[in-house]
Amino acid sequence: MQPTDVRTDTRPKSTTFGIGKLVGVSIAAFAFTFSLVPLYRIACEKVFGIRLENSAVAAPATSATPAERWVTVEFDATVNSHLPWSFRPNDTRMRVRVGKQYETTYYAHNDSVAAVVGSATPSVAPARASGFFQKTECFCFTAQTLQAGETRDMPVRFIIDPSLPKDVNTVTLSYTFFKNDVLTSRLTAHAAPVRNSPGVAAAP
């Protein structure tokens, strides 16, 4: 009687066990990764009391909050000693809502007996609020000419950016008016009467 031909696995047992172990680890890692999202949601809701599905709904309400913020704006004015003008704000204080445009005016009067050109330099305090104070119209953008004895109300339109730091509740807008010597000299020279011009007969 001939022996039965029995095929046996010739691969080392250690190799077979290693492959099986690797497959098992891969399956376990996949299952763990897949369960991270629900586990994270359960931990947030049950342990910390945070409902993740409400975060998207709450975002618009949070972004709308800064629009309801109110800030006090104070106005100040200074005149350089070489400029013979009276200059002051018509409103010394204004309560404004961030993100909305407002307008105020400054009073200017030429106290001299001749036309004078002035230029205004603005400043904002505190300094870290200057980047959030936006002027859309301002007499400081150009030089101002006042004739002798002339009075003028000069407008300023501005917006407080909603991104203004939360701890800044009062902003001061100041202007200093200087005499523009170059433009005033040109104005005076242009207005002066021409003497001994050719073709003009001298008075007897």
BELHU-V594818 format. One record per pair of residues at least 24 apart in sequence whose C-alpha atoms are under 8 Angstrom apart, sorted by the first residue. I is the first residue (numbers start at 1). GAP is how many residues later the second one is. If there is no record, write none. Layout:
I/GAP
I/GAP
This chain:
66/32
66/96
66/97
67/30
67/31
67/32
67/95
68/29
68/30
69/28
69/29
69/93
70/25
70/26
70/27
70/28
70/99
71/24
71/25
71/26
71/27
71/98
71/99
71/100
72/24
72/97
72/98
72/99
73/97
73/98
73/99
73/100
74/96
74/97
74/98
74/99
75/97
75/98
75/99
76/96
76/97
76/98
76/99
77/97
77/98
77/99
77/100
78/96
78/97
78/98
78/99
79/97
79/98
79/99
80/96
80/97
80/98
80/99
82/96
82/97
83/35
83/94
83/95
83/96
84/26
84/27
84/28
85/24
85/25
85/26
85/27
86/24
86/25
87/90
97/63
98/61
98/62
98/63
98/64
99/60
99/61
99/62
99/63
100/59
100/60
101/56
101/57
101/58
101/59
102/55
102/56
102/57
103/52
103/53
103/54
103/55
104/51
104/52
104/53
105/48
105/49
105/50
105/51
106/47
106/48
106/49
106/50
107/44
107/45
107/46
107/47
108/43
108/44
108/45
108/46
109/37
109/40
109/41
109/42
109/43
110/36
110/37
110/38
110/39
110/40
110/41
111/37
111/38
111/39
112/36
112/37
113/35
113/36
114/33
114/34
115/30
115/31
115/32
115/33
115/69
115/72
115/73
116/29
116/30
116/31
116/32
116/63
116/64
116/68
116/71
117/26
117/27
117/28
117/29
117/62
117/63
117/64
117/66
117/67
118/25
118/26
118/27
118/59
118/60
118/61
118/62
119/24
119/25
119/58
119/59
119/60
119/61
120/55
120/56
120/57
120/58
121/54
121/55
121/56
121/57
122/51
122/52
122/53
122/54
123/50
123/51
123/52
124/47
124/48
124/49
124/50
125/46
125/47
125/48
126/45
126/46
129/35
129/36
129/39
129/42
132/28
132/29
132/30
132/31
132/32
133/25
133/26
133/27
133/28
134/24
134/25
134/26
134/27
135/24
143/37
